[in-house]
Structures are given as C-alpha cells and as structure tokens.
Amino acid sequence: MVVAYLAFNAVLYAVLGLWCALAPGTTSTFVGLAPVGAAGASEWLAVYGGMQLGFAAWFGLAAARPAHRASGLAFAALVYGGIVALRTTAVARVGFEALGNARFAYGLELGLLAAALVLLARRR
C-alpha cells in the first residue's frame, strides 16, 4: 500500500507539474489565478511547475527506495496537512462554492492526507 500511495503521488505531481509547465495559461485559469506579466508567468512556472516536478521526483524516490518510504509518508502528511488547513481556512472565509475548481482538489487533498496518516500509523 505504501509504495502504491507514494507512486500515485509521484505520477500525480509529474502530470500536474508538466501541465503547469506546458500550458501555464490553462492551468492558472483552471485554478482561478491570472499571472500578471512576465514576472507572474515566471513565478507560476517555477512554483507550480517546478515545485510539483520536485515533489514528483521525491515521491518517486521514496516509492523506489524502502529506506525513504517513512520519510515520503511524513512529507505527504506535512504537505497535505498544510494544504488542507489553509484550504479549510479559505472555505471558512469565502465559502465552499467560491473555491471554484479547487473544490475538487480539496476532496483529493483530504483523501491523500487521511491516507498518509493511516499509512504512517500502520508503520508504527
């Protein structure tokens, strides 16, 4: 289960990172952001594209190497914990409907957080 979870995250972030890199206008519009000028486009490419490709590499490494699996799960729990905490804050501030397409991501993020926590608990 742990390898499948980490591999799923690797593929998910590889796809998202490539999507952000290859179609920045489409992806930024999809999540409700509009890069302003060249600086905004550069930031979108670096943060959304580059960081997600880095996450993909880390999750892939953690899936492939048993010594990194616990760290991979801990990383996932921390990342998704932060995302879910602040996405929940956004829901409290603006309402669920105002999230737009991020509503779909919210459900996925909640599920991936829960899975990471369960898998971590089972390792102990």
N, C-alpha and C positions, 0 to 999 in steps of 0.2 A: 504493500500500500504506500509506503513512504516513497519508494522510487517512482511509482506512478504519479503521486502527488507532485513531487519535485519536477519530474519530466513534463507534466501538464503545465506547470508554471513556466518552465523553460520555453515550451512551444508557444504558450500564450504571450509571453513577453517578446519573443522573437517576432511573432506576427504583428503585435502592436507596434513594436519599435520600427519594423520595416514599413508598416503602413504610415506611421508618422513621418518617416524619412522620405518615402516615395510620393506621398500625397498629403503634404502638410496642410494645404488649404481645406481639403476634405475632412481630415481628422480634426482640425481645430474647430471647424464649423460644427462637426458632429457633436463635440462636447460643449459648444457654446462659447468658445473663445475666438477672438479675432486678433491675430498678431498685427501690431501696428508697425509698419515699416520694416526695414531690413533687420533692425535690432530685434524686433518681436519674432520675425521668422527665424532668425538665428537661435534665439532662446528656445523656441518651440522645437527646432531640430535637435539642439543639444540636450535639453531637459527631457522632452517627451520621447524623442527618438533615441538619443544616446543613452540615457539612463535606463530605458526599458531594454535596450540591447545588452547593456551591462548586467541587468537583472537576469536576462535570459542566459547569459554566459554563466553566472553564478549558480543559478538553479540547475543548469545542465551539468556543471562540475559536481555539484552536490549530489545529483542523481547518479552520476557515474562513479563517484568515489565514496565508498562506505564511511571513510573517516570524516567526511564533510556533511553527512546526512543530518545529524543532530543540529549542526550549525545552520544548515539550509532551512530546517523547520523553524528554528528560533528566528532566523532572519524573516521568514514569511510571517510568523506570528507578530513580530515587531512592526513590519511594514504594513500588514493588513490591519493591525491594531490601530496604528496611527491614522491610516486612511479612513477606517470605519469610525473612529472617534470624531474626526473632523467632518466627515460626510454627515454623521448624525447631528453634529452642531449646525451644519448647513440646513438640514431638514428642520431643525428647531427654529432657525432664523427665518427661512424663506418658504418652508412648506415642501412637502414631498413632490407635488406636481411641478413646482418651479425648477426642480432638478433637471428637467428635460430628459435627454438620453442618458444622463448619469444615473437615472433611476435603475436602469438595467445593470450598470456597473455596480451599484450599491448592493444589489442582491448577490451578485457574483462575489464581491469582496467579503460580504458577511459569511457566505458559504466557505470561501477559502480561509478566512480567519478561523471559523469553527473547526474546519478540517485540520488546520495546522495545530490548534490547541489539543484536539483529540489525539492526533498522532504523537505529539510531544508527550502527552500524559501517558500514553501506552508504552512509551520508551522507558519510563521510569519504573 
